[in-house]
Amino acid sequence: MLTNYLKITFRGLAKNKAFSFINIVGLAAGLSCCMLICLYVYDELSYDTHHPDIAQLYQVGTVFVNPDGEEKTAATPYRLADALQQEYPEIGSTTRLVGLFGDDKTLLRANPVGNIANSKPAVFYESKGYLADPTFFSFFRYDFVEGNPKQALANPHAIVLSETMARNLFGNQSALNRTIHIESNTNGVGDYTVTGVFRPGTVPSHIDARFFLSYAGGGLSQYINGTTGMVSNNMFFTYLKLKPSTDARKLEAKLPAFVEKYMRKDLAVAGRDKKQFLTAVRDIHLHTDLTHNVTPNGSLTYLYVLGSIALFTLLIACINFMNLSTARSGKRAAEVGVRKVLGAEQASLVRQFLSEALLFSGFAFVLALGLVWLMTPVFEAVSGKTMHFSLGQRLGLVATFFGISLATGLLAGSYPAFYLSSVRPITVLKGGVGRAGGSLAAVSLRKGLVVMQFTLSVMLMIALVVIARQMNYLRSADLGFASAHQLIIPLRSETAKTSYPALKQALVSTAQVRSVGASAYYPGIFNPEDARLYGEKQVAADAKVTRMNRVDATYLHTMGIEPVAGRLFSVQFPGDTSNRVILNEKAVKELGYPSAQAAIGKPAIANRDSENYRSIIVGVVKDFHFEDLHVPITPFGFTLNLNGNYNYVVVNLKPGDMQSTLQSLGSVWQRFNYAEPFEYSFLDAEFQKNYEAENRLSTLVSYFTFIAILISCLGLFGLVSFNVEQRVKEIGVRKVLGATVGNVVMLLSKDFLKLVLMAVVLASPLAWWVMHRWLQGFAYKIDIEWWYFALAGLLAVGIALLTVSFQSVKAALMDPVKSLRAE
């Protein structure tokens, strides 16, 4: 019997090549898209699932209670971990981690392997560096290829490298016990001994590190050892390993009492308040919205969007499959009638139709696997994610996808199987079924499925328009400073910092340079420095957190940040010292001054260690976006950095041949820093990195929208072809009676266009709701305008009309004599 089913199926494939191609390719395309997105979602959901004792691992977070609201962050003070473990016996152990926050690039220098004569040391910049406690690797699993993870950070000045870094520094030689010289803005200068090398894991982690330094012995530890409180210096990530059977929520309920016991006095002096809370490590990536975590959090919203796209694409493909199956089923009515007259049972007919549908879906599944294998490198490049799965995981995913394809086949084959097998033979043989493509119920089902299919496609098109417009807004929005033609050069070594005045003079003398400035930070990167400022008519309790940047006298001019009152720093005012401050408009308002002009010459007071420090406001600048547009503008200030310890040089370039300009600047750099590479980046590109997730989402949505529309058009093409085939005689009669080509095209097209227009009406409110929710993640966003829906609707109608017209025109141009004779 199975052999007979296979023969019938293959004969049907050969007889109806076009329909078979559309069925299999359409379903394969939908399955492959769904598979790729499922791989992405699976990877996002697997963060931190590989660590031992993951159920007992928690991160401590902080809520800063401000007069204007609360701010949740993952950052905590250094002393918190020890005090918590001392206070609560249910905490088994603790560990701390802090990123090299002043270093988007850390300078590393290593002598060549074997100390070959006349060979230069390997010198390069590296990112993603962290300081960690000795207990760190007992919390988090890393695959060590060299060294012992339990002892790797036990000694001061130890460094653990990723395998890639070790190979860059030492080639194929062992990196263990070799010395690396490190110069860091966060942790100072020192020599570190390699105590371990780890291989990138197959399971992602919220700690995306390329190297770890032992916390002890560096410049940051020397600074922290001089502090005792737990109110300020919230820059560490604190982790707890709870003892088995400990209820984390009960422990969290005790933290308010801990704050009262250990922090209340200092909080009262500082005029602020805070709370502590716990987050399960396995929930950090997707289930938190904390600011300043180890790495940026993932987004459940984006997973829902991508998951919806996967579901939509698969549904569209399944609808094609079902539509074409029901459309073709009418033509097999006579076969069913004859077989039932000859004694075939309904159950055997059901098994035959379902077997054929399953075989079709099996072919589509094999083709989909091939497409996934071919497209995975492209998908990884677009999504920015490398898919690493073990053999067991791969087999499990393949089995899941195979189950989805079988379910699709059963769903698609169920209607023709149960409907046709139940038809009375006499009705079939008299021509009551199949003459017009099936019963009224079958036709209605096909129309409903077409509407659903194009509803999903139009929703994706509207989403694509909204996302594209928002991304264009993010790229073109006025940031309040000059971002174009701004070159950023990091200063990491003592040599580079010391040589800055001479380097600046040489750069300014270069023909392609307009101006040069220097600062501790620049817009778009994390800035940990802040002060709690209040005005002359306020008290310490009114103080507002104000981000601060230490700059030289020409930085603001170079950045094109404009004053609205007072003046900027300038070499023409040698009396400017560190007690002069320039604030943005938001800060002046928060300090209680009625206007920017009224604030000039007035104090900005900061409370530090129970003492008041007064700075005089000499200028007020327009509000500008020192952070990305996800967050609103908050108070910001600038002070002069009189000790010259800058982190970055900003070079404002003239338009022109950028390649020759960079060569000239590189030559200038080498004159003062011959032992270091010339590293640079462009400010506008750096700022746009804050929108990488949105850019990837936009690209993914555009690709999958195109595929979804293509699948929809394939299905529509197949249905129109079937409709034309069923109406050949009618078209011939109409042409004999004088119908024009236009009349015939309109006749065949209008029913399908009505369905598409209905889909546009249904899709518009649903798409508006979804995209309105998505836009809430931005403090600055576009308005959803009516023409977005009109554009998507016109595109959908145009694409459908083009698809339908191809077959309609072909049918209209047929010779009526031939069609009537053939009929």
N, C-alpha and C positions, 0 to 999 in steps of 0.2 A: 504493500500500500504506500509506504514512504517513497519507494522508487517511482511509483505512478505519480505521486504529488510532485516530485522533483521534475519529472518529464513535463508535466503540464505547466509548471512554473517556468521552466526554461523555454518552452514553446511560446508562452505568453511574452517572455522577455524579447525573444527574437521577432515576434510578430508586431509588437508595439514598442519599437526601439526608442522613439522620442519620449513617450510617457515613462518608460522604464528609466531612461537617462534622467529625466526631471525628478522622478521619485527618489532614485538612489542618490544622485548628486545633491539634491536639495536637503535630504535628510542627513547626508554625510556632512554637509557644510554646517548645518545646525548643531549636530553632535560635536563636531570638532571645535566650534566656538564655545559651546557649553563646557567641553573638556578643558580647554585652555583656561577659561575663567575659573572653573572649579579647582584647577591646579593652583591658581593664584590665591583663591580664597582658602584653600587647604593650608597653603604655606603661611598665610596671615594668622590662621587659627592655631597654628602649631608653635607659636612663639613661646620660648622658655618651658616647653613641656619635657625637655630632656634632662633637666637638672635633678640631682638626687634630692630626696626629701622636699620636692616642690610643694607639697601640700602644707608644709610647715614654714615656707619662706614668705616673709612679708617685708614690704618697704614702708618706712615711716614717712608720712607727709606732714605738711604744715599749712594751716590756714591763718593768714594774716588778717586780723579784724581791723578794718579801717572805717572811719566815719562815713565814707561814701560806699561801703560795701566790703565784701570779703574776697580775698585772693588766695586760691589754692595752688600750692606748689609742692614739688617733690623734694625741695631743698630743706636741709636741717642743719643746725649747728654741730660742730665737731663733738662737744662734750655730751651730747644727748645719748649716744650709744652706750657709753660706760655707765651713765646714771640710770638708764632704763634697766640694764642688766643687773645692776646692784639693787634696784628697787623691787624688781619682780622676778621671783625664782622660776616662773614658767617660761622665761626666756633662756634658751639653752646657750646661745652664742650670738654675737653680733659681728658685723663687718661694715666698713665704710668705703665709699668710692667717691672720687671727685675728678671731674674732667679738667684737662689743662685749658681752662676757660679763656685765658688770655692768649691762647695759641690756636689759631686755626691751622697753623703750620709750626711744628717744632723742629729745630735744627739738630741734626744728628751727624756725628763725624766718627768714622771708624778707620783705623789703620788697615792697610791691605793685608790679606792673608799671607803669612810667611815673611812679612816685612821686606818685600822685594826692594832692592836699591832703586832710587830715583822714581819709585811709583808713588802716586799721590793718594792720600786717604780718600775714602768714599765719603762724600759730603752731600746730603740732600735734606729736603724738608719732608716732614711726615705729619699726617693728621691723625685724629682719633686716638689720642693718648690719654691715659688715666693714671691717677695715683690711687693705690689700694692698700688696705690693711693686710697683714700676714694671713688672716683667716679667709681671705677672699675666695681662694680656689677650693675651700671646703664647702662653700655655698654654691658655687657655680661651676659646672662641668665644662672643661676645655680639654680637647684631645692633644695631650702633650706628646711630641715626638722626641724631645730632648728635655732632660731635667725632671725633677720631682715636684709636682704641683703643691704638695703639702708644705714643702720647704722653700718654694720659689721666691716668696716675698718676705721670708723670715728676717733677712739681714738688710740693713740700710744700703742704699745705692745699688739695689738689685733691679734688673729689668727683664721682663718676659716679652719676647717678640713673637709676632705672627711668622709663620713659615715663609711667607712672601718677603717680609722685611729681612729675615735672616739670610735668604738667598741673595737679595739685593746687596746686602752688606758684605757677606762672606762667601758668596758663591756656593759651591757644593761642599765646602768644608764645614765641620761642626762649629756652631756658634757658641756652644757652651763655654763659659768662663772667659769669654773674650770681653774686651773693654770698649765701651761706646761713650764718647764725649757728647753731652747733651746741653744745649743752651735753650732755656725756656723762660718766657715772660712770667709764667705762673710760678714755677718752681726753682728758678735760678739756674746757675751753671754748676755742672758736676760731671764726674766720671762714674759710669754705671757698669756693673758686671752682669753679663747675660747668665741668667740662672734657669731659663726655660725657653722652649720654642713650642708653639701650639699650632695645630693645623685647623683651618676653618672647618666648622662643624656642618653637618647636614641639616641641622635644625636651627632655625633663626633664633636670635636672642635680642632682648631690648638693649643689651650692652654690646654695641657694635664697635669693638676695639681692635686696634692694630698693634698696640703695645701697652704694657702696664709697668709702672714704676712703683717701687716700694715707697710708701708715704714717708717713712722715717728718714731723716737725714737731709731732706731737701729744704729749699727756702720757705715753702708753705708751712711745713711742720714747725720751723723756727718761729714763724709768725704766730701760728695758732697756739703754740706752747706758752706764749705770753698772754693769752686771754683765758678767762675763767668762766664767763657767763654763757648763757644759752639763749640770749635774745638776739644778738647780731651775728654776723658771719654765717649766715644761712647759705652755705655753698656745698655742703656734703650730702651724699645720698646714703642714708642709713638703712641697713637691712637687719632683720631679726630672724633667727631660726628658733621657732617655738618648740618646746618639748612635746612629744607625742600626746595626743588627747587634749591638748590645750585649745580652749575655745577662743579664737582670735577676737570675736566680738565682745566677749566678756573682758578680755585684756584691754581692748580699745575703750571700754566704758570706764576704765580706771585712769585713763590719761588726763582728763580734766583735773583730777586730784594731784597728779604728777606735776602739771603746769603750776598749780597753786603752790605746791611745796618748793619747787626748784626755780621757778621763773617769776612769780608774781611780784616780788619786790623790785627786780630789775625792770620788769615790764612797766610798773607804775612810774619809775623814774624816767623811763624813755617815753612815757605817754602813749603806749601802744598796747595791743593785746594779741594773743595768738592761741591757736588750738593745734593739737596733734591728732593724727588719725593713721590707720593702717590700710594698706592696699596689698592684696595677694599678688605675689610676683607674676603669677600666670595671668593676672588680669591687667597688668600694666600696659601692654601694647595696645589693646583694643578697648578696654573698658574704663579708661581714665581720660580726663581732659585736663590734666595738670600742666601748668606752665613749667618750663625749665626742668625737664626730666633728662635722664641720661642720653636718650635719643628721642627725636620727635615721635609722638604717639602715632599709631595707626588710626584709621577712621572706620568705625562701624558703618557710618553713612555711606562711605565709598564702597564698602563691601556690599551693602544693600543695593547700591546703584549697579555695581557690576553683577551681583547675583541676579538682579532683576533683568539685566541685559541678557545674561545666560539663559534665564528662564524664558524671556521673550523670544530670543532667537530659536531656542529649541521648540517652543510652542508654534512659532511661525512655520518651522520645518515640519512639525507634526501635522499642522493644519493642511499644509500642502499634500502631505502623504495621505491624509484622510480624504481630502477633497477629491484628489485624483482617483483614489480607490473607490469612493462612492460613485464618482462620475463614470468610471469604467465598468462598475458592477452591473449597470443596466444592460450593457451589451452582452453580459454573460447569462442573462436571465433565461434565454432559450436553452443554453447548455444545462442549467440547473433543472429546467422543466423536463428535458429529455432524460436526464439521469434519475430524477425522481420517478418518472413513469417506468423506467427500467428497474426500479427497486432500491435506489439509493436512499439511505436513511438520513434524516436531518443532521444527526450527530456527525456522520462521516463527511457531509458537506461543510459543516462548521469547521471540522478539523482541517479540511483541505484549504479553505480560505485563510484560516489562521496560520497554517503552515506556510502558505505563500507569502503572507505579510511578514512572518518571522524571517523567512529566507531573504526577502527584500531588505529588512532591517539589518540582517546579518551582513549582507553585502555592504550596506551603508556604514556599518560599524567598522569593518575592515578598512574601507576607504578613509573613514574618519581618523582611525589610528595612524594611517600613513600621512594624512594632512597635519595631524598634531605633531608628528615626528619632524616633518619638514618645517613647520611654522614655529616650533618652540624657540629657536634662536632669535627669530624676528620678534616674537612676543616678549622674550626676556629683555631685548634691547628697548622695546617700547615701554614696558612696564617698569624697567629699572630693577628687576628682581631676578635673581638666579634660582632656578628650581632645582633643589637637591633632595632626592628621595632615595630611601633604601629600597632594596629589591622587594622586601615585604610590603612596603608602602606602595610601590609601583604596581605590584600584583593586585593589591587591594583596590587601588584606584581603577585599574583596568577592569577588574571584576564589577565594580560599581557602575562604570560606564557601559559595560556589556549588559548589565541588568537594566539600565536606562533604555538602551536601544531595543531590548526585547520587550520592555513595557510599552515602548512607543509602537512597536510592530503590533502587539496585541491590541492596543488602543485603536490604532489606525485600521486594523483588519476586522475589528469587532462588529462595526455596523454592517458592512457588506456580508460578513459571515452569517450573522444572526438574521439579518433582514432577508437576504436572498434565499437562504435555506428554509425560511418559513413560508415562502410564497407557494400558493396552490398551483400545481402543474397546469391545470386547465386554463388558469388566468394567464400564465406565461405563454402557453402555446397559442392562445387566441390573440396575443400581441398586447396584452394589458399592461405589461411591465417592460420597460426598457426602451420604448420608442422615443421618449423625450428625455432620456438620461436618468430615468428613475422616477419614483413616486414623488408626490408633492412634499412629503416629509423629507425625502432625500435632497430635493432641490432647496428646500428651506434651510436644511442643515448646512448645505454648501454655502449658501448666501450668508448665513450667520457666521460661518467660519472665515469667510473672506472679510467680513466686517471686523471680526476680532483680529485677524491677521494684520490688516492695515491700521487698525487702531493702535496696535503695539508698534508698528513701524512709524506711524506719525508721532507717537509719544517720544520715540527715540530721536526723531528729526527735530522736534521742538526742544528736547533736552540738549541736543547738539548745538542748536542755535544759541540757547541761553548760556551754555558753558563757554562757547566761543566768544560771545559778547563780553562775558565777565572776565575772561582771560585777556581779551584785548584791552579792557578797562584797566586791569592790573598792570599791563605793560605800558599803557599810555597815560596813566593818571599823573597829575602834578604832585610830585613828592615833596616839594618845598625846597629842594636843593638841586644843583646841577649834577646829574648822574652820567651824562654822556661825556666821553673823552676824558674820564677820570681813571688814572692808573694807580693801583694800590700796590705798594711794595712793602712787604713785612720786614721789620727790624727785629731780629731774634738774638744775635750775638752781641757781646759787649763791644766788640770792634765796630759793628754796624751802628750801635746806639751812640757810641762816642764820636764816630765820624759823621754823624748827621749834619752838624752845621756846615762842614766843608762840602759834604755831598749835596746839601741843599743849594749852596752857592754855585756849584758846578752845574747842577740841573737847571737852575734858573738861567744860567748863561747859555744853555743849549737853545738853538734856534726854534726847535719844535715845541718848546715848553712855554706856557703862559704864566703859570705860577705854581708854587710848591708849598705844602703845609704838612704838619705832622700831628698825630693824635694818639690817644690810647686805644680808641675804637672808631669804627666808621659805621654809617647807617646800614642796617640789614643783618648785622651779626650780634651775637649775645653780648650784652654789656652788664656785668655784675655790679658795677659801682653805683651806689646811690647815697643820698642823704635825705634826712627827714627835715624839711624846711618849713618855717612859718614866718609870717610877717610881723611888723612892729606892733600891730594892734591885736595880735593873736598870742596864744599861750602854747606851751609844748604839746598839749593834747590836740591842738588843731593842726599839728605838723602833717605834711603830706610827703609821701615817698616821691623823691625827684631823682631821676636818673642823671648821672653826671659824666662828663667826658673831659679829660685833661688834654688841652690842645696847645699849639704854639700860636704866635701872634698873627700868622697868616692863614691858618687853617680855615677859618670861616669865610674869608675872601675867596680862597681856592675852591671851597665847596659851593660858593654862590648862595650862601644862606644870608638872607636880607634882613636888616634891622627895620623895626617899625617905630622904635624910639631909642634915644641914646645913640650909642656907637658900638662898633665892634672892637675887639682887641687890635692893637696896631703897634708897630715898632716906634711910632711917633709919640707913644705914651709910655715912656720908660718907667713911670711911676706905677703902672699896673703890676700888681703882685697877686699871690694866690688868694688874697681876700677880696678880690674883685670877681664878680660873677656876671655872666650873661644868661638870661632865662628866656624860655619861649613864652608865648602868650598864655598858654594853659597854666604854666607855673605861676605867672603873675596873678592870674585870676584866683588860683587856689590860695595864694598868700594874702588875699583879701584886699589887694590894691585895685582901685576903681578903673584904672586904665593903664596902658603901657607907659604913657608919658608920666603918669603920677608915680610910677614905681622907680623911676630913675633917681639915683642917689639915696634910695631907701634901703634898709637892711633886709637880707635874707638870713635868718637865724637857724643854726643847726645845733641840736643837742647831742653831744658826744661825751660819754663817760661822765655824765652828770654836770658837764660844763657847757656853757653856751659859746658858740663861735659865730661871730657876725661877719658877713660878707656884704659888700656894697654892690648894689645892682647898677652897672654902668651901661647896660644895653638890654633891649628886649627884641628878640627875633621872631619872625613869623613862625607859626606852628609848622612843623615839618615831620615827615614820617621817618623816624629813626628806627622803627620796626615796620614789619610788613603790614599790609592792609587787612589782615585778619583781625587786628586789634586796634582800638581807638588810640589817638594821640594822647599821651599823658605828660605830666610835668617833666621838663628836661632843662639841664643847665650846663654851662661850659665854664671851666676855670683854666687859668694859665698854668702850664706845667713848667715850673722854673728849674727843675733839676734835669730836664732834657731826656728823661727816660720814656721815650716814645715807643709805641708798638708798631706804628704804621706811618709810611710816607704816602701822601696823596699828591699826585702830579697831574695838573690840568694841562692837557695836550691841545695843540692846535690841530684842526683837521688837515689831513694830508696822507702821504704814503706811510701807513702804520708800520710796515715792515722795516723800513729804513729808520723810522723814529725809534723803534724798539732796539734796533742794533746800536744806535747812538747812545741810548740810555743804558744799555748793557755795558757798553764800553766805559761810560762814566762810573757805573757801579763797580766794575772790576778795578778801577784805579784806586778805590778806597777799601774794597772788600774782595781782594783777589782770591782769597781762600774759600769764598762762599759763592754758591750759584746765584744767578740773577733770577729771582722768583717774582712773579707779578700776576695780577689779575685786573679785570676791569670792573669798576663799581657797578655799572648797570647790570652786567651779567651776574655779579655776586648777589645783588639785591633780588634778582629774579629767581635765584635758587630757592628762595622761600616759598615759591609756588610750584616746586617740582611735582608734588603730589597732584595738584590741580592740572598741570600740564599733561601729566601722564594720563589722568582720567579723561581729559579732553581728547587726547589722541586715541585712547582705547574706545571711547564712545563713538568717535568718528569712524574708526575701522569697523566696529561691530554694527553700527547703523548701516553702513554701506552693504555689509554682508546680509543683514536682515532684509533690506530693501531688495537686494538681488534675489534672495530666496523667495520673497513675496512675488516678485515679478516672474520668477520661474513658474510658480504655482498659477499665477494669473494667466500666463502664456499657455500653460497646459489646459486650463479650463476654457479659455477662449478657443483653443484649437478643437477641443471636444465639442464645444457649442457650435462652432462652424461646421464640423463634421456632421452633427445631428440635423443641421438646418440647410444642407446643400440643396435639397429640392425646393424648399421655400425661397431661397435666394435666387435660384434659377427662374422660378415662376415670377417673382417680383421684377427681375430684370427683363423678362419677356414682356411684362405689362408696362414697362417704361421706367422702372426705378433707376436712378443714377448711382454712380459709385458712392457719392456722398450720402445718399439715402441709405444705402446698404451699410456703410461704415457707421452711420449714426444709429441704425437699428441694432447692430451688434454691440455697439459701445455703450449705449446709454444705461443699460441695466447695471453694468459693472461700475460705471462712473457714479451712479447713485449710491452704490455700496461704499465706494471710496469716500464720497462726501459725507456719508453717515459716519464713517470711521473718523473723519476729521472732527466732526461735532463731538463725538464721544471722547476722543483723545485729548482735546484741548483743556477741559477742566482738570482732568487727571494729571496731565503734564504740568499745568500751572501749580497745582498743589505740591507735586514732588519737587519741582525746581525752586519754589518759594521756600520750602524747607531747607534745600541745599544752600541757598544764598544766605541763610541765617548764620552760617559759619564765618561770614565776612562782616567786619565792622563797616566797611565801605563797599558798596555794591551797586549794581545797575538796577533799574526798575524793569519789570517784565512788561514789555509793551505789546500792544495788540498785533503789530505787524509781524512779530515772531511767529504767531499762530497762522497768520495769513500766508506768510512765506512758506511755512512747512506744509500748509494745506495745498497751496499752488504747486509745490514740488511734488507732493504725493499724487495730485490729480494729473499733473503733467507726465510723471513717470508711468502711471497707470494707463493714461491715454496713449502714450507711445507704445506701451506693451500690447494693448488691445488693438491699436490701429494696424500694427504690423500684420496680424492675422486677418483683421477685418478687410483691409485693402486687398490682401491676397485673395480673399474669398470673393470680394466684390468684382475683381478683375477676371474671375473665372468665366469661361465661355458657357452660357446657360444651356446651350444645346448639349454639350458634353455632360454637364452635371445632371440634366434631366434624363439623358440616355443612360448614364451610369446608374441613376436611381432606379 
